[in-house]
Amino acid sequence: MSLHVAVQTPAHSSIGGPLSYLHDSALPAGTLVRVPLGRREVLGIVWDAPADASPAAGELRAIASVLPGLPPLGQAWRQLVAFAARYYQRGLGEVALAALPPSLRELTAEQLERRLRRKAVAANAAAGDQALPVSIALSAEQTRAAGQIDAETGPFLLFGSTGSGKTEVYLHSVQAALAANPQAQALVLVPEINLTPQLEQRFRARFEPLVGHQAIVSLHSGMTPAQRLKSWLAAHTGQARIVLGTRMAIFASLPHLALIVVDEEHDASYKQQEGARYSARDLALWRGRDCGAKVLLGSATPSLESWHASDPAVGRYQRLAMPSRIGAAALPRLRLVDMGQQPRRTVFAPPLIAAITERVEKGEQCLVLLNRRGFAPVLHCHACGWKSDCPHCSAAQVFHKIDRTLRCHHCGCSAPVPRACPGCGNPDIAPVGRGTEQLEEQLAALLRNVITPERRAARVARIDADTTRAKGALQEQLAQVHAGEVDVLVGTQMVAKGHDFRRVTLVAAVQPDSALFSSDFRAPERLFALLMQAAGRAGRDAHYMAAHQSAPELWVQTWHPGHPLFAALRRHDYPGFAAQQLAEREAAAMPPFSHQALLRADARTQETAQGFLQAASDAARAARLPGTDYVQLYPPVPLAVQRVAGVERAQMLIESAHRGALQQFLAAWQPLLHDERHRHKGLLRWLVDVDPQAI
């Protein structure tokens, strides 16, 4: 008999749905099988027959084998995958197979059976030594929020200031979900891999006595293929009761899903930037509604889309507020430094250095934030104007002083620093601008005579993508900070969110101004969120602050101290900032008051990329596609970084006030895009990005 099977097909191939194969008996939808595809044998998933399915033409090939012992992927999971493929304009098989652990695609039936037997033995060994978890008293605000989550259906937006105890509310909600149903599963998402270990530690401390060690697993791309497969199998078979992960975990197979928590829901990391460009936060909301699971979004600075949706006048989400910090800890005071009043070429204003010195001499820690790694963004020759441009990208190679290299942060191209200017031979080529390497070096020099209460010299350390390349490096460096072995920590945004630094009392942002006047309409929102999150690292331990008689501070060095963003930041007034930003967006018909998609093209020349986009636009208008009357197509333009790794990039914005009309238009546009692709020689690839986070 003929069965429909979803298989991994090339991105944007004309094959979007499942393929037909023969088998001697019916198989339940969701069954994993191995099937021939071209000259290869690949993993496939038996799929529901499409509503408009017709008998397959031509001679069908047979399913090669069935993977035994594994329960079929459930209907709710298949519906999630089908929705994601449809909404984000990708092939069904591409999304479905990408959602499975990579090593599962390579396993034979015998290898899978052995793994399942080992899991069953481990599960039996872990069962039986369970006890009640430790109960922690909640504050009045936490109790009120947790009570509403328990009693109502949601979805919920937990708007809690940094240090207000949102994680404790997550723990309570997970505990309530597990207690209500002995099979219930909870999914907890965090935006970045480096936040997963500390969250897992907290969840294990709370829930291992209740559900056992094997029932708490993590899922993220930093795991080995074997680890990912083990966690995925535990979730799929129901053995894992709690799954912690990054955005990829939204596609975990969880047959008894009862609760989804999305921590730091505003974070742009929840939007996938390769392949199917899905938003894990948005899929969490869809999945919860589809399978009846509660969804809890949490943030001190919610995305403007979520904030608008939680407005009582809109009523899509239920907003829960926790404005107070736990233990009566004070929110950091904002100290603005007007760089226009400082000496020329000042990196650290004298008042900021004095404040850092005072904190270090008292035994406290400071955090200095600059969202640019390397020593300097570019090397420059003042004699002839040469710059360290990347030969493959329309961007500069960043100067890294530690290993004396120039590195492109877009394509990875690396070269040694030249001894003299390649353009004119001038030996005096100088770094322009600043990165975290330079800040670390200059701070170490400025603080070299500062002595801590332990009678030792102040220690400066740096955490960014360069210092944490090695496996386990980030955890080791964070442990040093927690142990008090670092007095001043310099870092990028990776240290500004989620970390519980108990001895940090001062946070300084050195160069935040570029976001104030960015062409990206989301830049002010992101800057406000970053500064609020960074400020939240200071003064988290009320007892420590009282013992040291200190008050937490956020210092910001800026050339524009009168900007309205800083006025709202001074008051810790996210609602006021959000209201102002939403008013501007409504006036400009920007999201969340409109819906957007981007058509992006990569080609060997910019003319080819833009020619494809323009031809696609003309074809859509000529065909009068469904939804055309409600969709605005803008002219094609180059990306901000126009060339990466020798490939020219261009994009075209598609916008509509109606999400349904935009989706209808994009779906009808797909065949025309495939046709146009073959007419443009030199076009390498194209993609549709629905709800883009950067334009």
ZAMARGU-4260 file (C-alpha; in steps of 0.2 Angstrom, whole numbers, plus 5000, padded with zeros to 4 digits):
<rodrens>
0) 5000/5000/5000 | 5005/5018/4997 | 5011/5029/5012 | 5016/5047/5014 | 5033/5050/5021
5) 5041/5067/5026 | 5060/5067/5021 | 5073/5080/5021 | 5073/5088/5004 | 5085/5103/4999
10) 5079/5120/5005 | 5067/5128/4993 | 5066/5113/4982 | 5050/5112/4973 | 5046/5097/4984
15) 5037/5104/4999 | 5026/5090/5005 | 5028/5072/5009 | 5033/5059/4996 | 5024/5043/4992
20) 5032/5026/4996 | 5026/5008/4996 | 5024/4996/5011 | 5016/4979/5014 | 5006/4985/5028
25) 4999/5001/5036 | 5010/5011/5048 | 5004/5024/5060 | 5007/5042/5056 | 5023/5047/5065
30) 5032/5031/5063 | 5051/5033/5059 | 5056/5024/5044 | 5071/5023/5032 | 5068/5026/5014
35) 5077/5027/4998 | 5079/5045/4991 | 5090/5046/4975 | 5105/5036/4978 | 5104/5037/4997
40) 5094/5029/5011 | 5088/5042/5023 | 5077/5044/5038 | 5059/5048/5035 | 5043/5050/5045
45) 5026/5042/5040 | 5014/5057/5038 | 4996/5060/5038 | 4989/5060/5020 | 4986/5078/5013
50) 4968/5083/5011 | 4970/5085/4993 | 4981/5069/4990 | 4979/5060/4974 | 4986/5043/4968
55) 5004/5044/4965 | 5010/5044/4947 | 5023/5032/4941 | 5032/5018/4950 | 5034/5020/4968
60) 5049/5014/4978 | 5047/5004/4994 | 5051/5009/5012 | 5067/5001/5016 | 5065/4998/5035
65) 5055/5003/5050 | 5063/5009/5066 | 5056/4997/5080 | 5053/5001/5098 | 5051/5019/5096
70) 5033/5026/5099 | 5027/5036/5084 | 5029/5055/5084 | 5012/5061/5091 | 4999/5071/5082
75) 5002/5087/5092 | 5020/5086/5087 | 5016/5084/5068 | 5004/5098/5069 | 5017/5109/5076
80) 5029/5105/5062 | 5016/5107/5049 | 5011/5124/5056 | 5030/5129/5057 | 5033/5124/5039
85) 5017/5132/5032 | 5020/5149/5042 | 5038/5151/5039 | 5037/5145/5021 | 5048/5130/5022
90) 5047/5112/5016 | 5038/5100/5028 | 5052/5087/5028 | 5065/5101/5030 | 5057/5106/5046
95) 5052/5089/5052 | 5069/5081/5050 | 5079/5096/5057 | 5068/5094/5073 | 5075/5077/5076
100) 5093/5074/5084 | 5106/5072/5070 | 5112/5055/5076 | 5095/5048/5075 | 5096/5050/5056
105) 5111/5039/5056 | 5106/5025/5068 | 5101/5008/5061 | 5086/4998/5069 | 5098/4987/5079
110) 5108/5002/5086 | 5092/5011/5091 | 5085/4995/5100 | 5101/4994/5110 | 5100/5012/5116
115) 5081/5010/5121 | 5086/4995/5131 | 5099/5005/5140 | 5087/5019/5143 | 5074/5007/5151
120) 5088/4999/5163 | 5093/5017/5168 | 5075/5022/5171 | 5071/5007/5182 | 5087/5010/5192
125) 5083/5028/5195 | 5065/5025/5200 | 5060/5022/5218 | 5072/5035/5227 | 5060/5050/5226
130) 5055/5061/5239 | 5046/5078/5241 | 5055/5093/5235 | 5060/5107/5246 | 5047/5120/5247
135) 5053/5138/5247 | 5042/5153/5254 | 5036/5165/5241 | 5035/5184/5242 | 5018/5192/5241
140) 5021/5197/5223 | 5027/5179/5219 | 5012/5171/5228 | 5000/5182/5218 | 5008/5178/5201
145) 5009/5160/5205 | 4991/5159/5211 | 4985/5167/5195 | 4995/5155/5184 | 4988/5140/5194
150) 4970/5146/5193 | 4969/5152/5175 | 4973/5147/5157 | 4984/5161/5151 | 4995/5163/5141
155) 5004/5174/5154 | 5017/5188/5153 | 5027/5188/5169 | 5033/5206/5170 | 5046/5206/5184
160) 5060/5217/5187 | 5078/5210/5188 | 5080/5201/5204 | 5061/5200/5207 | 5062/5181/5208
165) 5054/5176/5191 | 5064/5159/5192 | 5056/5154/5208 | 5039/5157/5200 | 5044/5146/5186
170) 5049/5133/5198 | 5032/5134/5207 | 5023/5133/5191 | 5033/5117/5185 | 5030/5109/5202
175) 5011/5113/5201 | 5010/5105/5183 | 5020/5090/5188 | 5009/5087/5204 | 4993/5089/5194
180) 4997/5074/5182 | 5009/5060/5186 | 5014/5060/5167 | 5015/5079/5164 | 5030/5086/5156
185) 5036/5104/5157 | 5047/5113/5144 | 5058/5128/5150 | 5067/5138/5137 | 5081/5150/5139
190) 5089/5161/5125 | 5107/5156/5126 | 5117/5140/5129 | 5127/5148/5143 | 5112/5151/5154
195) 5107/5132/5153 | 5119/5125/5166 | 5115/5137/5180 | 5096/5134/5177 | 5098/5115/5176
200) 5108/5116/5193 | 5093/5125/5201 | 5080/5113/5193 | 5090/5098/5198 | 5091/5105/5216
205) 5073/5107/5217 | 5066/5092/5207 | 5078/5078/5208 | 5071/5072/5224 | 5053/5072/5216
210) 5056/5065/5199 | 5074/5058/5199 | 5090/5062/5190 | 5085/5054/5173 | 5069/5064/5172
215) 5078/5081/5170 | 5087/5084/5154 | 5094/5098/5143 | 5093/5101/5124 | 5104/5113/5115
220) 5117/5114/5101 | 5132/5114/5113 | 5128/5095/5117 | 5137/5081/5108 | 5126/5071/5096
225) 5125/5057/5109 | 5119/5068/5123 | 5106/5076/5112 | 5099/5059/5106 | 5099/5053/5124
230) 5089/5069/5130 | 5077/5068/5115 | 5073/5050/5118 | 5070/5053/5136 | 5058/5067/5131
235) 5049/5057/5117 | 5046/5042/5128 | 5040/5052/5143 | 5054/5048/5154 | 5060/5066/5155
240) 5047/5076/5165 | 5057/5092/5163 | 5066/5098/5148 | 5077/5113/5148 | 5084/5120/5132
245) 5087/5134/5119 | 5076/5138/5105 | 5079/5121/5096 | 5070/5113/5111 | 5053/5120/5106
250) 5052/5105/5093 | 5056/5092/5106 | 5043/5078/5106 | 5034/5079/5122 | 5018/5068/5122
255) 5012/5074/5139 | 5017/5093/5138 | 5007/5103/5151 | 5018/5119/5153 | 5030/5129/5143
260) 5041/5143/5151 | 5050/5155/5140 | 5062/5165/5150 | 5069/5182/5144 | 5056/5181/5131
265) 5061/5197/5123 | 5078/5190/5118 | 5082/5190/5099 | 5091/5173/5101 | 5074/5165/5100
270) 5073/5169/5082 | 5082/5156/5071 | 5094/5164/5059 | 5098/5149/5048 | 5087/5137/5038
275) 5069/5138/5043 | 5069/5155/5052 | 5056/5151/5066 | 5053/5161/5082 | 5053/5148/5097
280) 5044/5161/5107 | 5030/5162/5094 | 5029/5143/5092 | 5028/5141/5110 | 5012/5151/5111
285) 5005/5141/5096 | 5010/5125/5103 | 5003/5128/5120 | 4986/5134/5112 | 4986/5118/5101
290) 4989/5105/5114 | 4981/5114/5129 | 4998/5117/5139 | 5000/5133/5149 | 5012/5146/5142
295) 5022/5157/5153 | 5033/5171/5145 | 5044/5180/5157 | 5055/5196/5156 | 5060/5212/5165
300) 5059/5221/5148 | 5046/5211/5137 | 5046/5213/5118 | 5035/5227/5112 | 5025/5214/5103
305) 5021/5204/5119 | 5019/5220/5129 | 5006/5226/5117 | 4997/5209/5117 | 4996/5209/5136
310) 4988/5226/5136 | 4971/5224/5144 | 4963/5233/5129 | 4970/5219/5118 | 4969/5205/5130
315) 4978/5191/5121 | 4990/5188/5135 | 4987/5190/5154 | 5000/5202/5162 | 5007/5198/5179
320) 5018/5211/5187 | 5032/5209/5200 | 5040/5226/5202 | 5049/5223/5218 | 5066/5215/5221
325) 5067/5200/5233 | 5074/5204/5250 | 5070/5223/5248 | 5086/5225/5237 | 5086/5242/5229
330) 5086/5244/5210 | 5102/5252/5203 | 5103/5271/5202 | 5108/5277/5185 | 5123/5288/5183
335) 5125/5296/5166 | 5142/5303/5161 | 5142/5316/5147 | 5156/5312/5136 | 5155/5329/5128
340) 5162/5336/5145 | 5177/5324/5146 | 5194/5326/5139 | 5197/5321/5121 | 5199/5302/5118
345) 5194/5297/5135 | 5190/5279/5136 | 5185/5279/5154 | 5179/5295/5162 | 5188/5299/5178
350) 5172/5299/5189 | 5169/5281/5183 | 5186/5275/5187 | 5185/5283/5204 | 5169/5274/5207
355) 5176/5257/5201 | 5191/5260/5212 | 5181/5263/5227 | 5171/5248/5225 | 5186/5237/5222
360) 5194/5244/5238 | 5179/5238/5248 | 5180/5221/5241 | 5165/5223/5229 | 5164/5218/5210
365) 5161/5228/5195 | 5155/5224/5178 | 5160/5234/5162 | 5149/5231/5147 | 5154/5234/5128
370) 5145/5224/5115 | 5161/5223/5103 | 5174/5210/5105 | 5192/5211/5099 | 5204/5225/5103
375) 5198/5238/5090 | 5185/5237/5076 | 5198/5242/5062 | 5216/5246/5059 | 5219/5262/5049
380) 5233/5271/5040 | 5232/5290/5042 | 5244/5293/5028 | 5235/5285/5014 | 5218/5280/5021
385) 5220/5261/5020 | 5209/5251/5032 | 5209/5233/5037 | 5194/5228/5026 | 5190/5210/5024
390) 5194/5204/5006 | 5178/5194/5006 | 5166/5205/5015 | 5160/5223/5015 | 5166/5224/5033
395) 5182/5227/5042 | 5193/5214/5049 | 5194/5217/5068 | 5211/5219/5076 | 5214/5206/5090
400) 5230/5211/5099 | 5232/5195/5110 | 5237/5185/5095 | 5241/5199/5083 | 5228/5194/5070
405) 5215/5203/5059 | 5199/5193/5060 | 5182/5195/5051 | 5168/5192/5062 | 5156/5188/5047
410) 5166/5175/5037 | 5180/5171/5049 | 5194/5176/5037 | 5210/5178/5047 | 5227/5186/5043
415) 5242/5192/5053 | 5243/5210/5057 | 5255/5219/5043 | 5271/5226/5049 | 5267/5242/5038
420) 5253/5249/5028 | 5250/5237/5013 | 5245/5253/5003 | 5259/5265/5006 | 5272/5256/5017
425) 5269/5268/5032 | 5274/5258/5048 | 5262/5269/5059 | 5246/5260/5057 | 5234/5262/5072
430) 5219/5254/5079 | 5203/5264/5078 | 5188/5262/5090 | 5188/5250/5105 | 5183/5232/5109
435) 5183/5222/5125 | 5201/5217/5123 | 5206/5235/5124 | 5195/5239/5138 | 5203/5225/5148
440) 5220/5231/5145 | 5216/5249/5149 | 5207/5245/5165 | 5221/5233/5171 | 5233/5248/5168
445) 5221/5261/5177 | 5218/5249/5192 | 5236/5242/5194 | 5239/5252/5210 | 5222/5248/5217
450) 5222/5236/5232 | 5208/5225/5238 | 5204/5221/5257 | 5213/5205/5255 | 5229/5216/5252
455) 5231/5210/5234 | 5231/5220/5217 | 5214/5222/5208 | 5211/5208/5195 | 5203/5212/5178
460) 5196/5198/5168 | 5186/5197/5151 | 5172/5186/5145 | 5167/5186/5127 | 5166/5174/5112
465) 5185/5174/5110 | 5189/5169/5128 | 5175/5156/5129 | 5179/5146/5113 | 5186/5130/5122
470) 5173/5118/5130 | 5170/5122/5148 | 5179/5139/5147 | 5163/5149/5151 | 5159/5139/5166
475) 5176/5140/5173 | 5177/5159/5171 | 5160/5162/5178 | 5165/5151/5193 | 5180/5162/5196
480) 5168/5177/5196 | 5157/5169/5208 | 5171/5164/5219 | 5177/5182/5220 | 5193/5179/5211
485) 5189/5193/5198 | 5186/5211/5204 | 5182/5219/5187 | 5174/5209/5174 | 5174/5216/5156
490) 5162/5207/5144 | 5149/5208/5130 | 5131/5205/5131 | 5133/5187/5135 | 5137/5192/5153
495) 5123/5205/5155 | 5108/5194/5156 | 5103/5180/5167 | 5118/5178/5178 | 5117/5179/5197
500) 5133/5189/5202 | 5130/5191/5221 | 5145/5203/5224 | 5143/5214/5209 | 5137/5232/5214
505) 5142/5243/5199 | 5139/5240/5181 | 5146/5252/5168 | 5140/5253/5149 | 5154/5261/5139
510) 5148/5264/5121 | 5130/5262/5119 | 5125/5277/5109 | 5126/5268/5091 | 5109/5260/5095
515) 5101/5277/5098 | 5101/5282/5080 | 5101/5265/5071 | 5092/5262/5055 | 5084/5247/5063
520) 5068/5252/5072 | 5070/5239/5085 | 5087/5246/5091 | 5081/5257/5105 | 5070/5243/5112
525) 5086/5231/5112 | 5097/5244/5120 | 5084/5248/5134 | 5083/5229/5137 | 5101/5227/5137
530) 5105/5241/5149 | 5090/5236/5161 | 5097/5218/5160 | 5115/5223/5163 | 5109/5234/5178
535) 5100/5219/5185 | 5117/5211/5188 | 5121/5224/5202 | 5115/5223/5219 | 5105/5207/5218
540) 5110/5201/5236 | 5102/5213/5249 | 5111/5206/5264 | 5128/5209/5255 | 5123/5227/5250
545) 5118/5230/5268 | 5134/5223/5275 | 5145/5234/5264 | 5133/5249/5266 | 5133/5250/5247
550) 5120/5256/5234 | 5120/5247/5217 | 5123/5259/5202 | 5122/5258/5183 | 5135/5270/5175
555) 5132/5274/5156 | 5145/5284/5146 | 5135/5293/5133 | 5136/5308/5121 | 5118/5311/5122
560) 5113/5311/5140 | 5097/5320/5136 | 5090/5306/5126 | 5072/5301/5131 | 5078/5283/5133
565) 5090/5287/5147 | 5076/5297/5156 | 5065/5281/5156 | 5080/5271/5161 | 5083/5282/5176
570) 5066/5279/5182 | 5067/5261/5178 | 5051/5265/5169 | 5049/5251/5156 | 5030/5254/5154
575) 5033/5272/5150 | 5047/5268/5138 | 5036/5255/5129 | 5021/5267/5128 | 5032/5280/5119
580) 5039/5267/5107 | 5023/5259/5103 | 5015/5276/5099 | 5029/5279/5087 | 5027/5262/5079
585) 5008/5264/5077 | 5011/5281/5069 | 5023/5273/5057 | 5013/5257/5055 | 5027/5246/5061
590) 5026/5229/5071 | 5016/5225/5081 | 5004/5236/5071 | 5009/5228/5054 | 5016/5211/5049
595) 5032/5209/5039 | 5042/5197/5029 | 5059/5198/5020 | 5063/5190/5003 | 5082/5189/5003
600) 5093/5184/4989 | 5112/5179/4988 | 5121/5180/4972 | 5138/5182/4964 | 5134/5200/4960
605) 5123/5213/4968 | 5114/5216/4951 | 5109/5198/4950 | 5103/5198/4968 | 5092/5213/4966
610) 5087/5208/4948 | 5079/5192/4955 | 5070/5201/4969 | 5063/5214/4957 | 5058/5201/4944
615) 5049/5191/4959 | 5040/5207/4964 | 5035/5211/4946 | 5029/5193/4943 | 5018/5194/4959
620) 5010/5210/4954 | 5007/5203/4936 | 4999/5187/4943 | 4987/5197/4955 | 4991/5184/4969
625) 4979/5182/4983 | 4981/5195/4996 | 4990/5207/4984 | 4978/5221/4988 | 4983/5221/5006
630) 5002/5218/5004 | 5015/5232/5001 | 5031/5227/4991 | 5046/5238/4994 | 5060/5240/4981
635) 5075/5228/4983 | 5090/5235/4993 | 5107/5228/4998 | 5109/5222/5016 | 5119/5233/5028
640) 5134/5221/5026 | 5132/5219/5008 | 5145/5206/5004 | 5149/5191/5016 | 5162/5178/5011
645) 5162/5184/4993 | 5143/5183/4991 | 5132/5198/4987 | 5116/5200/4997 | 5100/5210/4994
650) 5083/5210/5002 | 5065/5216/4999 | 5053/5220/5012 | 5035/5214/5011 | 5022/5222/5023
655) 5004/5220/5027 | 4992/5226/5041 | 4984/5209/5040 | 4994/5193/5045 | 4982/5182/5035
660) 4983/5192/5019 | 5002/5191/5021 | 5003/5173/5023 | 4991/5170/5009 | 5002/5180/4998
665) 5018/5172/5003 | 5011/5154/5000 | 5004/5159/4983 | 5021/5167/4978 | 5031/5151/4981
670) 5029/5144/4964 | 5033/5160/4955 | 5049/5161/4966 | 5055/5144/4960 | 5051/5149/4942
675) 5061/5165/4943 | 5076/5156/4952 | 5080/5147/4935 | 5080/5163/4925 | 5093/5172/4935
680) 5111/5164/4932 | 5122/5168/4946 | 5108/5167/4959 | 5115/5156/4973 | 5100/5155/4985
685) 5085/5164/4991 | 5074/5163/5007 | 5058/5170/5015 | 5060/5177/5032 | 5043/5179/5041
690) 5043/5191/5056 | 5061/5196/5053 | 5070/5203/5069 | 5083/5213/5059 | 5080/5223/5043
</rodrens>
